[in-house]
Each structure stands twice: as structure tokens, then as C-alpha cells.
Amino acid sequence: MKRLPEFLLGLIGGLIGICMSFFGFFMSWAFFNDGDSEVGMVILFLTLGFLVIQVAGLVVGCLANRLHHKVFGGIMIGLGVLSFPPSFFFMFVPASLYIAAGAIAFRELRPKENGEYVPFDNEKNPSLDKENELM
């Protein structure tokens, strides 16, 4: 896996977010049992929206190696921004993990050749220069 940190952050954020969404379902159920059905209905619809966002974050997080890294980063940052403000800091951990995964995704991976890292053009590696001189 080339993009393991992005995958892990998306996976952990998605799982935590889904668990927190189920906590919202239990809260709405408690309001329904107390007789306050209007508040329970509002919490139920908000929780359904959060669950959709968290499932989308989990699916996109698992596609870290299949999507283009800039598309993946933009989607993950967008999901993090969508889930953070209206949640009253309830979804703070998953939102911050999504934003971190999206920010990490914008990095460029170093190319590999025969299992060894090849430096970029702007990097100088003295050991490679000495090997080239001997040849």
C-alpha cells in the first residue's frame, strides 16, 4: 500500500464516526421514550445525516490507493468540514481525522527503482555521484 497513513486515518475516522452516529440514535430513542417526540425527530434526522457522511468517509477512506491523491484529499477535507460545524463538537475526532487524511494525501510520493528510493532532481545524493564517477 502506497498510501497507508491516509487509509488508516480514513478507516479509523469512519469507524469512530459510525459508532458516534449510533450513539445519536440512542439519544433520539431516549427522547422518544420520554414523550418529547419533536426533539427526538430532530436528533434522528441529524443523526441520519451524520451517518451518511460517516459512511461516505469510510468508503472514500478505503479507496485511498485507488483514487487520485488530490481528488482523495479534496473529498476527505470536504467530508471533514461538512461533519464538523453542525455537530456541536460531537464529531470532532472523526472530522479532524478526515481533515488530517486529506492534508496528508496532497503529498507527493517518492518514486522507487529496484526497491531503493531515487532522489528527486533537486536533491543531491553524494553516494550516487561517487558511484557514477567510478563507472
DSSP file with accessible surface (Angstrom, degrees, kcal/mol):
  #  RESIDUE AA STRUCTURE BP1 BP2  ACC     N-H-->O    O-->H-N    N-H-->O    O-->H-N    TCO  KAPPA ALPHA  PHI   PSI    X-CA   Y-CA   Z-CA
    1    1 A M              0   0  145      0, 0.0     3,-0.5     0, 0.0    64,-0.0   0.000 360.0 360.0 360.0 124.1    0.0    0.0    0.0
    2    2 A K        +     0   0  149      1,-0.2     2,-0.3     2,-0.1    63,-0.0   0.815 360.0  41.2 -80.0 -32.1    1.4    3.3   -1.1
    3    3 A R     >  +     0   0   18      1,-0.2     4,-1.9     2,-0.1    -1,-0.2  -0.417  67.8 144.5-117.1  57.9   -0.9    5.5    0.9
    4    4 A L  H  >  +     0   0   83     -3,-0.5     4,-2.8    -2,-0.3     5,-0.2   0.903  69.3  53.1 -66.9 -42.6   -1.2    3.6    4.2
    5    5 A P  H  > S+     0   0   59      0, 0.0     4,-2.5     0, 0.0     5,-0.2   0.930 111.3  46.9 -61.9 -40.1   -1.4    6.7    6.6
    6    6 A E  H  > S+     0   0    0      2,-0.2     4,-2.3     1,-0.2     5,-0.2   0.915 113.2  49.5 -65.2 -42.0   -4.3    8.1    4.6
    7    7 A F  H  X S+     0   0   39     -4,-1.9     4,-2.6     2,-0.2     5,-0.2   0.941 113.0  46.0 -61.0 -47.5   -6.1    4.7    4.5
    8    8 A L  H  X S+     0   0   75     -4,-2.8     4,-2.8     2,-0.2     5,-0.3   0.909 112.7  49.0 -66.5 -41.6   -5.7    4.2    8.3
    9    9 A L  H  X S+     0   0   39     -4,-2.5     4,-2.4    -5,-0.2     5,-0.2   0.921 114.4  46.1 -64.1 -41.5   -6.8    7.8    9.2
   10   10 A G  H  X S+     0   0    0     -4,-2.3     4,-2.3    -5,-0.2    51,-0.2   0.908 114.5  47.8 -66.1 -40.4   -9.9    7.4    7.0
   11   11 A L  H  X S+     0   0   48     -4,-2.6     4,-2.4    50,-0.3     5,-0.2   0.948 115.2  43.5 -66.9 -47.7  -10.7    4.0    8.3
   12   12 A I  H  X S+     0   0   83     -4,-2.8     4,-2.5     1,-0.2     5,-0.3   0.928 115.3  49.4 -65.7 -42.8  -10.3    4.9   12.0
   13   13 A G  H  X S+     0   0    0     -4,-2.4     4,-2.4    -5,-0.3    -1,-0.2   0.908 111.9  49.0 -62.2 -41.2  -12.3    8.2   11.4
   14   14 A G  H  X S+     0   0    0     -4,-2.3     4,-2.4    -5,-0.2    -2,-0.2   0.917 112.4  46.8 -65.2 -43.3  -15.1    6.4    9.6
   15   15 A L  H  X S+     0   0   91     -4,-2.4     4,-2.2     2,-0.2    -2,-0.2   0.923 114.5  46.4 -66.9 -42.9  -15.4    3.7   12.3
   16   16 A I  H  X S+     0   0   57     -4,-2.5     4,-2.4    -5,-0.2    -2,-0.2   0.920 113.2  50.7 -64.5 -41.4  -15.4    6.2   15.2
   17   17 A G  H  X S+     0   0    0     -4,-2.4     4,-1.9    -5,-0.3    -2,-0.2   0.898 109.5  49.6 -64.4 -38.9  -17.9    8.4   13.3
   18   18 A I  H  X S+     0   0   30     -4,-2.4     4,-2.0     2,-0.2    -1,-0.2   0.921 110.8  50.1 -67.5 -40.9  -20.3    5.5   12.7
   19   19 A C  H  X S+     0   0   87     -4,-2.2     4,-1.4     1,-0.2    -2,-0.2   0.909 111.2  48.9 -62.4 -40.9  -20.1    4.5   16.3
   20   20 A M  H  X S+     0   0   53     -4,-2.4     4,-1.5     1,-0.2    -1,-0.2   0.839 107.1  56.1 -68.6 -30.8  -20.8    8.1   17.4
   21   21 A S  H  X S+     0   0    1     -4,-1.9     4,-1.6     2,-0.2    -1,-0.2   0.894 104.4  52.6 -66.5 -38.5  -23.8    8.2   15.0
   22   22 A F  H  X S+     0   0  103     -4,-2.0     4,-1.8     1,-0.2    -1,-0.2   0.853 103.6  57.7 -66.3 -30.0  -25.3    5.1   16.6
   23   23 A F  H  X S+     0   0  105     -4,-1.4     4,-1.9     1,-0.2    -1,-0.2   0.896 103.6  53.5 -63.2 -37.0  -24.9    7.0   19.9
   24   24 A G  H  X S+     0   0    3     -4,-1.5     4,-2.3     2,-0.2    -2,-0.2   0.866 104.6  54.4 -64.2 -36.5  -27.1    9.7   18.4
   25   25 A F  H  X S+     0   0   44     -4,-1.6     4,-2.2     2,-0.2    -1,-0.2   0.905 107.6  50.1 -63.7 -39.7  -29.7    7.1   17.5
   26   26 A F  H  X S+     0   0  135     -4,-1.8     4,-2.1     1,-0.2    -2,-0.2   0.883 109.0  52.2 -65.9 -36.0  -29.8    6.0   21.1
   27   27 A M  H  X S+     0   0   73     -4,-1.9     4,-2.1     2,-0.2    -2,-0.2   0.921 109.9  48.0 -65.1 -42.4  -30.3    9.6   22.2
   28   28 A S  H  X S+     0   0    4     -4,-2.3     4,-2.2     1,-0.2    -2,-0.2   0.903 110.2  52.7 -65.9 -36.8  -33.2   10.1   19.8
   29   29 A W  H  X S+     0   0  157     -4,-2.2     4,-2.1     1,-0.2    -1,-0.2   0.906 107.6  51.9 -63.5 -39.5  -34.7    6.8   21.1
   30   30 A A  H  X S+     0   0   43     -4,-2.1     4,-1.5     1,-0.2    -1,-0.2   0.900 109.5  49.3 -64.9 -39.5  -34.4    8.1   24.7
   31   31 A F  H  X>S+     0   0   67     -4,-2.1     5,-1.6     1,-0.2     4,-0.5   0.874 109.4  52.4 -67.7 -35.8  -36.2   11.4   23.7
   32   32 A F  H ><5S+     0   0   72     -4,-2.2     3,-0.8     1,-0.2    -2,-0.2   0.900 109.3  49.6 -64.9 -39.5  -39.0    9.4   22.0
   33   33 A N  H 3<5S+     0   0  101     -4,-2.1    -1,-0.2     1,-0.2    -2,-0.2   0.800 106.3  56.0 -69.9 -29.6  -39.5    7.3   25.2
   34   34 A D  H 3<5S-     0   0  135     -4,-1.5    -1,-0.2    -5,-0.2    -2,-0.2   0.576 119.0-110.1 -77.2  -9.8  -39.7   10.4   27.4
   35   35 A G  T <<5S+     0   0   64     -3,-0.8     2,-1.3    -4,-0.5     3,-0.2   0.446  85.3 119.8  96.6  -0.1  -42.5   11.8   25.3
   36   36 A D     >< +     0   0   62     -5,-1.6     4,-1.8     1,-0.2     5,-0.1  -0.640  29.6 162.4 -96.5  78.1  -40.6   14.6   23.6
   37   37 A S  H  >  +     0   0   61     -2,-1.3     4,-2.2     1,-0.2    -1,-0.2   0.782  64.8  60.1 -74.0 -27.2  -41.0   13.4   20.1
   38   38 A E  H  > S+     0   0  143      2,-0.2     4,-2.1    -3,-0.2    -1,-0.2   0.941 109.3  42.1 -66.6 -45.4  -40.2   16.6   18.3
   39   39 A V  H  > S+     0   0   56      1,-0.2     4,-2.6     2,-0.2     5,-0.2   0.908 114.3  53.2 -66.3 -39.4  -36.7   16.8   19.8
   40   40 A G  H  X S+     0   0    0     -4,-1.8     4,-2.2     1,-0.2    -1,-0.2   0.887 108.5  49.9 -61.9 -37.8  -36.3   13.1   19.1
   41   41 A M  H  X S+     0   0   79     -4,-2.2     4,-2.5     2,-0.2    -1,-0.2   0.906 110.4  49.2 -69.2 -40.5  -37.2   13.5   15.5
   42   42 A V  H  X S+     0   0   89     -4,-2.1     4,-2.5     2,-0.2     5,-0.2   0.939 113.3  46.7 -63.4 -45.4  -34.7   16.4   15.0
   43   43 A I  H  X S+     0   0   31     -4,-2.6     4,-2.6     1,-0.2    -2,-0.2   0.902 110.9  53.9 -64.3 -37.0  -31.9   14.3   16.6
   44   44 A L  H  X S+     0   0   43     -4,-2.2     4,-2.2    -5,-0.2    -2,-0.2   0.938 110.6  44.6 -63.2 -45.6  -32.9   11.4   14.4
   45   45 A F  H  X S+     0   0  130     -4,-2.5     4,-2.0     2,-0.2    -2,-0.2   0.898 114.2  49.2 -68.6 -38.4  -32.7   13.3   11.2
   46   46 A L  H  X S+     0   0   84     -4,-2.5     4,-2.5    -5,-0.2    -1,-0.2   0.918 111.6  50.0 -63.5 -40.8  -29.4   15.0   12.2
   47   47 A T  H  X S+     0   0   10     -4,-2.6     4,-2.6    -5,-0.2    -2,-0.2   0.882 107.8  53.1 -67.1 -36.9  -28.0   11.6   13.1
   48   48 A L  H  X S+     0   0   74     -4,-2.2     4,-2.1     2,-0.2    -1,-0.2   0.916 109.9  49.0 -62.8 -40.9  -29.1   10.1    9.8
   49   49 A G  H  X S+     0   0   36     -4,-2.0     4,-2.1     2,-0.2    -2,-0.2   0.919 112.3  47.7 -63.3 -43.2  -27.3   12.9    8.0
   50   50 A F  H  X S+     0   0   23     -4,-2.5     4,-2.6     1,-0.2    -2,-0.2   0.888 109.2  54.1 -65.2 -37.0  -24.2   12.3   10.1
   51   51 A L  H  X S+     0   0   36     -4,-2.6     4,-2.6     2,-0.2     5,-0.2   0.915 107.7  49.9 -64.2 -40.6  -24.4    8.6    9.4
   52   52 A V  H  X S+     0   0  103     -4,-2.1     4,-2.3     2,-0.2    -1,-0.2   0.932 112.5  47.6 -62.8 -43.1  -24.4    9.2    5.7
   53   53 A I  H  X S+     0   0   34     -4,-2.1     4,-2.4     1,-0.2    -2,-0.2   0.921 113.1  48.3 -64.6 -40.6  -21.4   11.5    5.9
   54   54 A Q  H  X S+     0   0    0     -4,-2.6     4,-2.3     2,-0.2    -2,-0.2   0.892 111.0  49.3 -70.5 -38.0  -19.5    9.0    8.1
   55   55 A V  H  X S+     0   0   65     -4,-2.6     4,-2.6     2,-0.2    -1,-0.2   0.916 111.4  50.4 -65.9 -39.8  -20.3    6.0    5.8
   56   56 A A  H  X S+     0   0   39     -4,-2.3     4,-2.8    -5,-0.2     5,-0.3   0.914 110.3  50.3 -62.9 -40.5  -19.1    8.1    2.8
   57   57 A G  H  X S+     0   0    0     -4,-2.4     4,-2.4     2,-0.2    -2,-0.2   0.894 110.7  49.2 -63.8 -38.5  -15.9    9.0    4.8
   58   58 A L  H  X S+     0   0   36     -4,-2.3     4,-1.8     2,-0.2    -2,-0.2   0.932 113.2  46.3 -66.4 -43.4  -15.3    5.3    5.5
   59   59 A V  H  X S+     0   0   80     -4,-2.6     4,-0.8     2,-0.2    -2,-0.2   0.942 116.0  44.2 -65.6 -46.7  -15.8    4.3    1.8
   60   60 A V  H >< S+     0   0   22     -4,-2.8     3,-0.8     1,-0.2    -1,-0.2   0.894 110.7  56.2 -67.2 -36.4  -13.6    7.1    0.5
   61   61 A G  H >< S+     0   0    0     -4,-2.4     3,-1.0    -5,-0.3   -50,-0.3   0.865 105.6  51.2 -62.3 -35.1  -11.0    6.3    3.2
   62   62 A C  H 3< S+     0   0   61     -4,-1.8     3,-0.4     1,-0.2    -1,-0.3   0.669 104.2  59.2 -76.0 -14.6  -10.8    2.7    2.0
   63   63 A L  T XX  +     0   0   65     -4,-0.8     4,-2.0    -3,-0.8     3,-0.7   0.081  68.4 119.1 -97.0  23.9  -10.3    3.9   -1.6
   64   64 A A  T <4 S+     0   0    1     -3,-1.0    -1,-0.2     1,-0.3    -2,-0.1   0.841  78.3  42.2 -60.9 -34.9   -7.1    5.8   -0.7
   65   65 A N  T 34 S+     0   0   53     -3,-0.4    -1,-0.3     1,-0.2    -2,-0.1   0.636 115.3  49.6 -87.8 -14.0   -4.9    3.8   -3.0
   66   66 A R  T <4 S+     0   0  214     -3,-0.7     2,-0.2     2,-0.1    -2,-0.2   0.738  99.3  70.0 -96.7 -28.2   -7.4    3.7   -5.9
   67   67 A L  S  < S-     0   0   60     -4,-2.0     2,-0.1    -7,-0.2    -7,-0.0  -0.564  96.4 -93.5 -87.1 157.2   -8.3    7.4   -6.2
   68   68 A H     >  -     0   0  112     -2,-0.2     4,-2.8     1,-0.1     5,-0.2  -0.452  39.4-121.2 -64.3 140.7   -6.0   10.2   -7.4
   69   69 A H  H  > S+     0   0   23      1,-0.2     4,-2.2     2,-0.2     5,-0.1   0.838 109.8  48.6 -63.4 -31.3   -4.3   11.6   -4.4
   70   70 A K  H  > S+     0   0  114      2,-0.2     4,-2.2     1,-0.2    -1,-0.2   0.896 112.9  47.5 -76.1 -36.2   -5.6   15.2   -5.0
   71   71 A V  H  > S+     0   0   76      2,-0.2     4,-2.5     1,-0.2     5,-0.2   0.933 113.8  48.5 -65.9 -45.1   -9.2   14.0   -5.5
   72   72 A F  H  X S+     0   0    0     -4,-2.8     4,-2.6     1,-0.2     5,-0.2   0.929 111.7  49.5 -60.1 -45.1   -9.0   11.9   -2.4
   73   73 A G  H  X S+     0   0    0     -4,-2.2     4,-2.4    -5,-0.2     5,-0.2   0.914 111.4  48.4 -62.8 -42.3   -7.5   14.8   -0.4
   74   74 A G  H  X S+     0   0   40     -4,-2.2     4,-2.3     2,-0.2    -1,-0.2   0.912 112.7  47.5 -65.3 -41.5  -10.2   17.2   -1.5
   75   75 A I  H  X S+     0   0   68     -4,-2.5     4,-2.7     2,-0.2     5,-0.2   0.926 113.1  48.2 -66.7 -42.6  -13.0   14.8   -0.8
   76   76 A M  H  X S+     0   0    0     -4,-2.6     4,-2.2    -5,-0.2    -2,-0.2   0.912 112.7  47.3 -67.5 -40.0  -11.7   13.9    2.7
   77   77 A I  H  X S+     0   0   55     -4,-2.4     4,-2.6    -5,-0.2     5,-0.2   0.925 112.6  51.1 -65.4 -40.1  -11.2   17.6    3.6
   78   78 A G  H  X S+     0   0   33     -4,-2.3     4,-2.4    -5,-0.2    -2,-0.2   0.918 110.4  48.0 -62.3 -42.4  -14.7   18.3    2.4
   79   79 A L  H  X S+     0   0   20     -4,-2.7     4,-2.0     2,-0.2    -1,-0.2   0.890 111.8  50.7 -65.9 -37.6  -16.2   15.5    4.4
   80   80 A G  H  X S+     0   0    0     -4,-2.2     4,-1.2    -5,-0.2    -2,-0.2   0.915 111.8  46.4 -65.4 -40.4  -14.3   16.7    7.5
   81   81 A V  H  < S+     0   0   81     -4,-2.6    -2,-0.2     1,-0.2    -1,-0.2   0.890 112.6  51.2 -70.0 -36.0  -15.5   20.2    7.0
   82   82 A L  H  < S+     0   0  106     -4,-2.4    -1,-0.2    -5,-0.2    -2,-0.2   0.879 113.9  42.9 -67.1 -37.6  -19.1   19.0    6.5
   83   83 A S  H  < S+     0   0    0     -4,-2.0     8,-0.3    -5,-0.2     4,-0.2   0.672 108.4  60.7 -86.5 -13.4  -19.2   16.9    9.6
   84   84 A F  S ><>S+     0   0   63     -4,-1.2     3,-1.0    -5,-0.2     5,-0.7   0.979  97.4  45.0 -83.3 -55.6  -17.5   19.3   11.9
   85   85 A P  G > 5S+     0   0   84      0, 0.0     3,-1.1     0, 0.0     4,-0.1   0.914 113.3  42.7 -65.0 -47.2  -19.6   22.6   12.2
   86   86 A P  G 3 5S+     0   0   63      0, 0.0    -2,-0.1     0, 0.0    -3,-0.1   0.583  99.7  74.9 -77.8  -1.3  -23.2   21.4   12.7
   87   87 A S  G X 5S-     0   0    5     -3,-1.0     3,-1.4    -4,-0.2     5,-0.1   0.496  96.6-127.4 -89.4  -1.8  -22.2   18.6   15.1
   88   88 A F  T < 5S-     0   0  176     -3,-1.1     4,-0.1     1,-0.3    -4,-0.1   0.921  73.3 -55.8  54.8  44.2  -21.6   20.9   18.1
   89   89 A F  T > <S+     0   0  151     -5,-0.7     3,-0.7    -4,-0.1    -1,-0.3   0.615 114.3 117.9  65.7  14.9  -18.2   19.3   18.6
   90   90 A F  T <  S+     0   0   72     -3,-1.4     3,-0.3     1,-0.2    -2,-0.1   0.859  81.4  38.5 -75.4 -35.1  -19.8   15.8   18.8
   91   91 A M  T 3> S+     0   0    1     -8,-0.3     4,-2.0    -7,-0.3    -1,-0.2  -0.119  80.2 123.0-104.8  35.9  -18.0   14.6   15.6
   92   92 A F  H <> S+     0   0  107     -3,-0.7     4,-2.4     2,-0.2     5,-0.2   0.916  71.6  48.5 -65.7 -44.1  -14.7   16.4   16.4
   93   93 A V  H  > S+     0   0   63     -3,-0.3     4,-2.2     2,-0.2     5,-0.2   0.961 114.6  42.4 -66.7 -51.4  -12.5   13.3   16.4
   94   94 A P  H  > S+     0   0    0      0, 0.0     4,-2.4     0, 0.0    -1,-0.2   0.921 115.1  51.6 -62.4 -37.9  -13.7   11.9   13.0
   95   95 A A  H  X S+     0   0    1     -4,-2.0     4,-2.4     1,-0.2    -2,-0.2   0.922 110.8  47.2 -64.7 -41.9  -13.7   15.3   11.4
   96   96 A S  H  X S+     0   0   49     -4,-2.4     4,-2.4    -5,-0.2    -1,-0.2   0.883 111.8  51.0 -68.8 -33.8  -10.2   16.0   12.5
   97   97 A L  H  X S+     0   0   35     -4,-2.2     4,-2.4    -5,-0.2    -2,-0.2   0.896 110.3  49.6 -68.2 -38.0   -9.1   12.6   11.2
   98   98 A Y  H  X S+     0   0    0     -4,-2.4     4,-2.4     2,-0.2    -2,-0.2   0.921 112.0  47.6 -64.3 -43.7  -10.7   13.2    7.9
   99   99 A I  H  X S+     0   0   65     -4,-2.4     4,-2.4     2,-0.2    -2,-0.2   0.912 112.2  49.8 -65.4 -39.4   -9.0   16.6    7.5
  100  100 A A  H  X S+     0   0   37     -4,-2.4     4,-2.5     2,-0.2     5,-0.2   0.919 111.0  49.2 -64.8 -41.9   -5.7   15.1    8.5
  101  101 A A  H  X S+     0   0    0     -4,-2.4     4,-1.6     1,-0.2    -1,-0.2   0.906 112.2  49.0 -63.9 -39.8   -6.0   12.3    6.0
  102  102 A G  H  X S+     0   0    0     -4,-2.4     4,-0.6     2,-0.2    -2,-0.2   0.891 111.7  48.5 -66.9 -37.4   -7.0   14.8    3.3
  103  103 A A  H >< S+     0   0   58     -4,-2.4     3,-0.9     1,-0.2    -2,-0.2   0.910 111.5  49.1 -70.0 -39.2   -4.0   17.0    4.1
  104  104 A I  H >< S+     0   0   59     -4,-2.5     3,-1.7     1,-0.2    -1,-0.2   0.834 100.9  66.6 -67.9 -30.1   -1.6   14.1    4.1
  105  105 A A  H 3< S+     0   0    0     -4,-1.6    -1,-0.2     1,-0.3    -2,-0.2   0.736  87.2  68.3 -66.6 -20.2   -2.9   13.0    0.7
  106  106 A F  T << S+     0   0   91     -3,-0.9    -1,-0.3    -4,-0.6    -2,-0.2   0.577  78.4 103.4 -77.6  -5.9   -1.6   16.1   -1.0
  107  107 A R  S <  S-     0   0   93     -3,-1.7     2,-0.4    -4,-0.2   -38,-0.0  -0.418  74.5-120.4 -74.9 152.3    2.0   15.0   -0.6
  108  108 A E        -     0   0  122     -2,-0.1     2,-0.3   -39,-0.0    -1,-0.1  -0.736  22.4-128.6 -91.0 138.8    3.9   13.5   -3.5
  109  109 A L        -     0   0   51     -2,-0.4  -106,-0.0     1,-0.1  -107,-0.0  -0.632  24.0-115.2 -84.7 145.1    5.2   10.0   -3.2
  110  110 A R        -     0   0  102     -2,-0.3    -1,-0.1     1,-0.1     2,-0.1  -0.593  33.7-113.3 -77.8 137.9    8.9    9.4   -4.0
  111  111 A P        -     0   0   66      0, 0.0     7,-1.6     0, 0.0     2,-0.4  -0.386  28.8-143.6 -71.0 149.8    9.5    7.2   -7.0
  112  112 A K  E     -A  117   0A 137      5,-0.2     2,-0.4    -2,-0.1     5,-0.2  -0.880  15.8-174.8-114.2 147.6   11.1    3.8   -6.4
  113  113 A E  E >  S-A  116   0A 126      3,-2.2     3,-1.6    -2,-0.4     0, 0.0  -0.935  76.2 -17.9-142.3 115.7   13.5    2.0   -8.6
  114  114 A N  T 3  S-     0   0  154     -2,-0.4     3,-0.1     1,-0.3    -1,-0.0   0.857 123.9 -57.5  58.6  37.6   14.6   -1.6   -7.7
  115  115 A G  T 3  S+     0   0   66      1,-0.2     2,-0.4     0, 0.0    -1,-0.3   0.461 117.1 104.9  79.5  -4.5   13.4   -1.2   -4.2
  116  116 A E  E <  S-A  113   0A 138     -3,-1.6    -3,-2.2     0, 0.0     2,-0.3  -0.875  76.0-110.5-110.8 147.4   15.6    1.8   -3.4
  117  117 A Y  E     -A  112   0A 143     -2,-0.4    -5,-0.2    -5,-0.2    -7,-0.0  -0.563  26.1-149.3 -76.1 134.0   14.4    5.4   -3.2
  118  118 A V        -     0   0   52     -7,-1.6    -1,-0.0    -2,-0.3     2,-0.0  -0.896  19.7-123.9-101.8 127.7   15.6    7.6   -6.0
  119  119 A P        -     0   0   24      0, 0.0     6,-0.1     0, 0.0     2,-0.0  -0.325  26.9-108.5 -69.9 155.3   16.2   11.2   -5.1
  120  120 A F    >   -     0   0   82      1,-0.1     3,-1.2     4,-0.1   -10,-0.0  -0.216  36.5 -97.0 -72.9 172.3   14.3   14.0   -7.0
  121  121 A D  T 3  S+     0   0  162      1,-0.3    -1,-0.1     3,-0.0     0, 0.0   0.846 123.7  52.4 -62.7 -32.7   16.2   16.3   -9.3
  122  122 A N  T 3  S+     0   0  139      2,-0.0     2,-0.4     0, 0.0    -1,-0.3   0.561  97.0  81.3 -84.5  -4.3   16.6   19.0   -6.7
  123  123 A E    <   -     0   0   82     -3,-1.2     2,-0.5     2,-0.0     0, 0.0  -0.812  68.0-150.6-100.8 139.0   18.1   16.6   -4.2
  124  124 A K        -     0   0  169     -2,-0.4    -4,-0.1     4,-0.0    -3,-0.0  -0.916   7.8-168.5-109.6 131.5   21.7   15.7   -4.3
  125  125 A N    >>  -     0   0   62     -2,-0.5     4,-1.6     1,-0.1     3,-0.5  -0.945   7.3-161.3-118.8 109.4   23.0   12.4   -3.0
  126  126 A P  H 3> S+     0   0   85      0, 0.0     4,-2.0     0, 0.0     5,-0.2   0.843  88.6  58.8 -62.6 -31.4   26.8   12.3   -2.7
  127  127 A S  H 3> S+     0   0   60      1,-0.2     4,-1.8     2,-0.2     5,-0.1   0.897 106.0  48.4 -67.5 -36.4   26.9    8.5   -2.6
  128  128 A L  H <> S+     0   0   56     -3,-0.5     4,-2.0     2,-0.2    -1,-0.2   0.872 108.8  54.3 -69.9 -34.2   25.2    8.2   -6.0
  129  129 A D  H  X S+     0   0   75     -4,-1.6     4,-1.8     2,-0.2    -2,-0.2   0.911 108.4  49.1 -65.0 -39.6   27.6   10.8   -7.5
  130  130 A K  H  X S+     0   0  141     -4,-2.0     4,-1.6     1,-0.2    -1,-0.2   0.905 110.2  50.9 -67.1 -38.6   30.6    8.8   -6.4
  131  131 A E  H  X S+     0   0  104     -4,-1.8     4,-1.1     1,-0.2    -1,-0.2   0.897 109.8  50.2 -65.4 -37.9   29.1    5.6   -7.9
  132  132 A N  H  < S+     0   0  105     -4,-2.0    -1,-0.2     1,-0.2    -2,-0.2   0.852 108.1  53.2 -69.4 -33.2   28.5    7.4  -11.2
  133  133 A E  H  < S+     0   0  159     -4,-1.8    -1,-0.2     1,-0.2    -2,-0.2   0.860 106.1  53.4 -69.1 -34.6   32.1    8.7  -11.3
  134  134 A L  H  <        0   0  155     -4,-1.6    -1,-0.2     1,-0.1    -2,-0.2   0.774 360.0 360.0 -72.3 -25.3   33.6    5.2  -10.8
  135  135 A M     <        0   0  184     -4,-1.1    -1,-0.1    -5,-0.1    -2,-0.1   0.770 360.0 360.0 -79.0 360.0   31.6    3.8  -13.7
